[in-house]
Amino acid sequence: MPLEVPHRKVQTTRREMAESVVRARTPLRISFAGGGTDVSPFPETEGGAVLSATIDRYVLGSLATHAHSHLSIESRDYGISLQLAPKDGFALDGNLDLVKAALRRVWREEEHGYGIILSSSAPPGSGLGSSSAMVVTVVALLNEYYGVAMGEYEVARLAALIEREDMRIVGGLQDYYAATFGGFNYIEFGEQVIVNPLRVREDVIGELEMNLLLCFSGATRRSDSIISDQTERYARSELDAIAGLREQKQLALAMKAALLRGQLDNFGWLLGEAWQAKKKMSPRITTPFIDEMYEVATRNGAIGGKVTGAGGGGYMLLYVDFEHRHQVVQALEAMGVAASGFSFAPQGVRAWKR
């Protein structure tokens, strides 16, 4: 059943409407293992599991009201600004359609207009879940503006419905729940989604932040074609695709145990095993340049690593003991790859009135 957003008429004067500003901030995520097991039909047939964490890179959103009847959307990442007349509907024409699909579900005719501005720390197609985090941001902005109280599961589910059902974009479910809940989570997918927050020790988090690197391959990609290929291979019962997905699920569980026990060298090694399993799911997941990045990194001291999203481009996550970090960074920079550290973000999406 579609998730219905409860309507509540907001009693405001024209002056209050003109001055109303809502902000939202949603963290991006890195996925350690299990990616792909959250994509139908695998969760329904075998049950999926993903281990992920949110990081200090964000989608930022702002909603400001005005006295006019039109709505406006501005994406700082795409350099696109649109004005929409609600009476004409929100036509999905390839320009900021995810935002318009969200507006279709919640806009109310009696309201005055407002403008939405969105910006992300990572480009779309980077493998950090930025498009899903953007939908979560818009849902949070509109919920705060309209005074709709929704729990984390409801926010994540609504964001997933907008992108996966309304927009018919092929993909998994993990990103919506990671962005909404925040922190370290072991997320299970089956008849329902269950988010298991992990109590990771502060010293373990500190060690991870010293030893993990995010390395941008220099290319973004559309994930839906890669995911479609992976799904078709699973549906055809191709042995490599099935084995890769099952290994991903097992590795997510093993990496959770290593994380909670503070066995970080084993965690780094398992990260590399997750990459080997991931590549079995579709030949489109890696490229010659990504393979070269990984080979250079491990030759210079990285214990393990994997591409963070569907593959084909975006970011690679590497586990490198701090003593070898500088050497790995230098070797990757010689290839033209930007490598940097990051911190973990313990909170999920937040929205507030200014």
C-alpha positions as CSV (number, residue, x, y, z in Angstrom):
1,M,0.0,0.0,0.0
2,P,1.3,3.5,-0.8
3,L,2.5,5.5,2.2
4,E,0.0,8.3,2.8
5,V,1.3,11.5,4.2
6,P,-1.1,13.0,6.7
7,H,-2.4,16.5,5.8
8,R,-2.4,19.2,8.4
9,K,-3.3,22.8,7.4
10,V,-0.7,25.2,8.6
11,Q,-2.2,28.4,10.1
12,T,0.2,31.2,9.1
13,T,-0.2,34.9,8.1
14,R,1.3,36.1,4.8
15,R,4.1,37.8,6.7
16,E,4.9,34.6,8.6
17,M,4.8,32.7,5.4
18,A,7.2,35.1,3.7
19,E,9.7,34.6,6.6
20,S,9.5,30.9,7.1
21,V,12.7,29.0,6.5
22,V,13.4,25.3,7.0
23,R,16.8,23.6,6.8
24,A,17.7,19.9,6.5
25,R,21.0,18.0,6.6
26,T,21.4,14.3,5.6
27,P,24.7,12.4,5.8
28,L,26.1,10.3,3.0
29,R,27.0,6.7,3.6
30,I,29.8,4.1,2.9
31,S,28.7,0.5,2.5
32,F,31.2,-2.0,3.8
33,A,29.5,-5.2,2.6
34,G,26.2,-6.6,1.5
35,G,25.4,-4.2,-1.3
36,G,23.2,-5.9,-3.9
37,T,21.4,-8.1,-1.4
38,D,19.0,-5.3,-0.8
39,V,17.9,-5.3,-4.4
40,S,14.7,-7.2,-5.3
41,P,14.3,-10.2,-5.8
42,F,17.2,-11.3,-3.6
43,P,15.7,-10.0,-0.3
44,E,12.4,-11.7,-0.9
45,T,13.9,-15.1,-1.8
46,E,17.0,-15.3,0.5
47,G,16.9,-12.2,2.8
48,G,19.5,-9.5,2.4
49,A,21.9,-7.8,4.9
50,V,24.1,-4.7,4.6
51,L,26.7,-3.2,6.9
52,S,27.1,0.5,6.5
53,A,27.9,3.8,8.2
54,T,27.2,7.4,7.6
55,I,30.1,9.9,7.2
56,D,30.7,13.7,7.5
57,R,29.6,14.5,3.9
58,Y,26.1,15.7,3.5
59,V,23.2,16.7,1.3
60,L,22.0,20.1,2.5
61,G,18.5,21.5,1.8
62,S,16.8,24.8,2.5
63,L,13.1,25.7,2.0
64,A,12.1,29.3,2.2
65,T,8.5,30.5,1.7
66,H,7.3,33.5,-0.2
67,A,4.0,35.3,-1.0
68,H,3.8,34.1,-4.6
69,S,1.9,31.0,-5.8
70,H,4.8,29.4,-7.7
71,L,7.3,26.9,-6.4
72,S,11.0,26.9,-7.3
73,I,13.7,24.3,-7.1
74,E,17.5,24.9,-7.4
75,S,20.1,22.3,-7.5
76,R,23.6,23.7,-6.8
77,D,25.2,20.5,-8.0
78,Y,23.5,20.4,-11.4
79,G,23.4,24.2,-11.8
80,I,19.7,24.0,-12.6
81,S,16.9,26.3,-11.4
82,L,13.2,25.7,-12.1
83,Q,10.0,27.5,-11.5
84,L,6.9,25.4,-11.3
85,A,3.2,26.3,-11.4
86,P,1.5,23.8,-9.2
87,K,-1.8,24.2,-11.0
88,D,-0.1,22.7,-14.1
89,G,1.1,19.7,-12.2
90,F,4.7,18.5,-11.6
91,A,5.6,17.1,-15.0
92,L,8.5,14.6,-14.9
93,D,10.6,15.7,-17.8
94,G,14.2,14.8,-16.8
95,N,14.8,18.0,-14.8
96,L,15.1,17.5,-11.0
97,D,12.4,14.8,-11.3
98,L,13.1,13.3,-7.9
99,V,12.2,16.6,-6.2
100,K,9.1,17.0,-8.3
101,A,8.0,13.4,-7.5
102,A,8.3,14.2,-3.8
103,L,6.3,17.4,-4.3
104,R,3.6,15.4,-6.1
105,R,3.0,13.4,-2.9
106,V,2.9,16.2,-0.3
107,W,2.2,19.6,-1.9
108,R,-1.1,21.3,-0.7
109,E,-3.1,23.6,-2.8
110,E,-4.0,26.1,-0.1
111,E,-0.4,26.9,0.6
112,H,1.6,29.8,-0.7
113,G,4.7,29.2,-2.7
114,Y,8.2,28.3,-1.6
115,G,11.6,27.7,-3.0
116,I,13.9,24.7,-2.3
117,I,17.7,24.8,-2.7
118,L,19.7,21.6,-2.6
119,S,23.5,20.9,-2.5
120,S,25.6,17.8,-2.0
121,S,29.1,17.1,-0.8
122,A,29.5,14.4,-3.5
123,P,28.4,14.4,-7.1
124,P,25.5,12.2,-8.2
125,G,26.7,8.7,-9.2
126,S,29.6,8.8,-6.8
127,G,28.6,5.7,-4.9
128,L,28.0,7.4,-1.6
129,G,24.2,7.3,-1.8
130,S,23.8,11.0,-2.7
131,S,20.6,10.7,-4.8
132,S,18.8,8.7,-2.1
133,A,20.1,11.1,0.6
134,M,18.7,14.0,-1.5
135,V,15.2,12.4,-1.6
136,V,15.4,11.9,2.2
137,T,16.4,15.6,2.6
138,V,13.4,16.7,0.5
139,V,11.0,14.5,2.5
140,A,12.5,15.9,5.8
141,L,12.2,19.5,4.6
142,L,8.6,19.1,3.6
143,N,7.7,17.1,6.8
144,E,9.1,19.9,8.9
145,Y,7.4,22.6,6.9
146,Y,4.0,21.0,6.9
147,G,4.3,19.9,10.5
148,V,4.1,16.1,9.7
149,A,5.5,13.9,12.3
150,M,7.1,10.8,10.8
151,G,9.4,8.2,12.4
152,E,12.6,7.1,10.8
153,Y,11.2,4.0,9.2
154,E,8.3,6.1,7.6
155,V,10.8,8.7,6.2
156,A,13.0,6.0,4.7
157,R,10.1,4.1,3.3
158,L,8.5,7.2,1.7
159,A,11.8,8.2,0.2
160,A,12.2,4.7,-1.3
161,L,8.7,4.8,-2.7
162,I,9.4,8.1,-4.5
163,E,12.6,6.9,-6.2
164,R,11.9,3.2,-6.7
165,E,8.2,3.2,-7.4
166,D,7.1,6.7,-8.5
167,M,10.3,7.2,-10.6
168,R,10.8,3.5,-11.4
169,I,14.6,3.8,-10.9
170,V,16.1,0.4,-10.3
171,G,18.1,0.0,-7.1
172,G,18.3,-1.2,-3.6
173,L,16.8,0.1,-0.3
174,Q,19.9,0.4,2.0
175,D,20.7,4.1,1.2
176,Y,17.4,5.5,2.5
177,Y,17.6,3.7,5.8
178,A,21.3,4.6,6.3
179,A,20.7,8.3,5.6
180,T,17.7,8.4,7.8
181,F,19.0,6.5,10.8
182,G,22.7,7.5,10.7
183,G,25.6,5.9,12.4
184,F,26.8,2.3,12.1
185,N,24.0,-0.1,11.1
186,Y,23.5,-3.7,10.2
187,I,20.4,-3.6,8.1
188,E,18.3,-6.7,7.3
189,F,16.0,-6.9,4.2
190,G,13.2,-9.4,3.8
191,E,9.5,-9.1,4.3
192,Q,10.3,-6.0,6.3
193,V,13.4,-3.8,6.8
194,I,15.1,-4.0,10.2
195,V,17.8,-1.5,11.2
196,N,20.1,-2.7,13.9
197,P,22.2,0.2,15.3
198,L,25.7,-0.9,16.3
199,R,27.4,0.2,19.5
200,V,30.9,0.6,18.1
201,R,33.5,1.6,20.7
202,E,35.0,5.1,20.4
203,D,38.5,3.8,20.1
204,V,37.5,1.6,17.2
205,I,35.8,4.5,15.5
206,G,39.0,6.6,16.0
207,E,41.2,3.8,14.6
208,L,38.9,3.4,11.6
209,E,39.1,7.2,10.9
210,M,42.9,7.0,10.9
211,N,43.0,3.9,8.6
212,L,40.2,4.4,6.1
213,L,40.6,6.4,2.8
214,L,38.0,7.5,0.3
215,C,39.5,7.6,-3.2
216,F,37.6,9.2,-6.1
217,S,38.1,7.3,-9.4
218,G,37.4,10.5,-11.3
219,A,34.3,9.2,-13.0
220,T,30.6,9.0,-11.9
221,R,28.1,6.5,-13.4
222,R,24.5,5.6,-13.5
223,S,24.0,2.8,-11.1
224,D,20.6,1.5,-12.4
225,S,22.1,-0.2,-15.5
226,I,24.7,-2.0,-13.4
227,I,22.1,-3.1,-10.9
228,S,19.8,-4.2,-13.7
229,D,22.5,-6.4,-15.1
230,Q,23.2,-7.9,-11.7
231,T,19.5,-8.6,-11.1
232,E,19.1,-10.2,-14.5
233,R,22.0,-12.4,-13.9
234,Y,20.6,-13.5,-10.5
235,A,17.2,-14.1,-12.2
236,R,18.9,-16.3,-14.8
237,S,20.5,-18.3,-12.0
238,E,24.0,-17.5,-13.1
239,L,26.3,-19.2,-10.6
240,D,28.8,-16.3,-10.2
241,A,26.0,-13.8,-9.6
242,I,24.3,-16.0,-7.0
243,A,27.6,-16.8,-5.3
244,G,28.6,-13.2,-5.2
245,L,25.4,-12.1,-3.5
246,R,25.4,-14.9,-1.0
247,E,29.0,-14.1,-0.1
248,Q,28.1,-10.4,0.3
249,K,25.5,-11.4,2.9
250,Q,27.9,-13.6,4.8
251,L,30.7,-11.0,4.7
252,A,28.3,-8.3,6.1
253,L,27.8,-10.6,9.1
254,A,31.5,-11.4,9.5
255,M,32.5,-7.7,9.2
256,K,29.9,-6.7,11.8
257,A,31.5,-9.2,14.2
258,A,35.0,-8.0,13.5
259,L,33.9,-4.3,13.9
260,L,32.2,-5.0,17.3
261,R,35.2,-7.0,18.5
262,G,37.7,-4.3,17.4
263,Q,39.5,-6.8,15.0
264,L,40.3,-4.1,12.5
265,D,43.1,-5.8,10.5
266,N,40.6,-8.6,9.9
267,F,37.9,-6.0,9.1
268,G,40.2,-4.5,6.4
269,W,41.0,-7.9,4.9
270,L,37.3,-8.7,4.8
271,L,36.7,-5.4,3.0
272,G,38.9,-6.7,0.2
273,E,37.0,-10.0,0.2
274,A,33.7,-8.1,-0.1
275,W,35.2,-6.4,-3.3
276,Q,36.1,-9.8,-4.8
277,A,32.6,-11.1,-4.1
278,K,31.0,-7.9,-5.5
279,K,32.8,-8.3,-8.8
280,K,31.2,-11.7,-9.3
281,M,27.8,-10.1,-9.4
282,S,28.3,-8.3,-12.8
283,P,31.3,-7.6,-15.1
284,R,30.2,-4.0,-15.2
285,I,31.0,-3.4,-11.5
286,T,34.7,-2.9,-12.1
287,T,36.8,-1.2,-14.9
288,P,40.5,-1.5,-15.9
289,F,41.2,1.8,-14.1
290,I,39.5,0.7,-10.9
291,D,41.4,-2.6,-11.0
292,E,44.6,-0.6,-11.4
293,M,43.7,1.7,-8.5
294,Y,43.2,-1.3,-6.2
295,E,46.4,-3.0,-7.3
296,V,48.5,0.1,-6.8
297,A,46.9,0.7,-3.3
298,T,47.5,-2.9,-2.1
299,R,51.0,-2.9,-3.5
300,N,51.8,0.2,-1.4
301,G,50.3,-1.1,1.8
302,A,46.5,-1.1,1.7
303,I,45.1,-4.2,3.4
304,G,41.8,-4.2,1.5
305,G,39.2,-2.1,-0.1
306,K,36.1,-1.9,-2.4
307,V,34.0,0.4,-4.5
308,T,31.4,2.0,-2.2
309,G,28.3,1.9,-4.5
310,A,27.1,-0.1,-7.4
311,G,30.4,0.0,-9.2
312,G,31.7,1.2,-12.5
313,G,33.1,4.4,-11.0
314,G,32.7,6.7,-8.0
315,Y,34.6,6.2,-4.8
316,M,36.8,3.4,-3.6
317,L,37.1,2.8,0.1
318,L,40.5,1.5,1.3
319,Y,41.7,0.2,4.7
320,V,45.3,1.2,5.2
321,D,47.2,1.0,8.4
322,F,48.1,4.6,9.3
323,E,51.9,3.9,9.0
324,H,51.4,3.2,5.2
325,R,48.7,5.9,4.6
326,H,51.0,8.5,3.2
327,Q,52.6,6.1,0.8
328,V,49.3,4.9,-0.5
329,V,48.0,8.5,-0.9
330,Q,51.1,9.4,-2.9
331,A,50.9,6.4,-5.2
332,L,47.2,7.1,-6.0
333,E,47.8,10.8,-6.5
334,A,50.5,9.9,-9.1
335,M,47.6,8.2,-11.0
336,G,45.5,11.3,-10.7
337,V,43.3,9.9,-7.9
338,A,42.3,12.1,-5.1
339,A,42.4,10.3,-1.7
340,S,41.3,11.7,1.6
341,G,40.2,10.8,5.1
342,F,36.8,11.4,6.7
343,S,35.0,11.2,10.0
344,F,31.9,9.2,10.8
345,A,28.5,11.0,11.3
346,P,26.6,9.5,14.2
347,Q,23.2,11.2,13.4
348,G,20.9,10.6,10.4
349,V,18.8,13.2,8.7
350,R,17.9,16.3,10.7
351,A,15.4,19.1,9.8
352,W,14.7,22.3,11.8
353,K,13.1,25.7,11.4
354,R,15.4,28.6,11.4
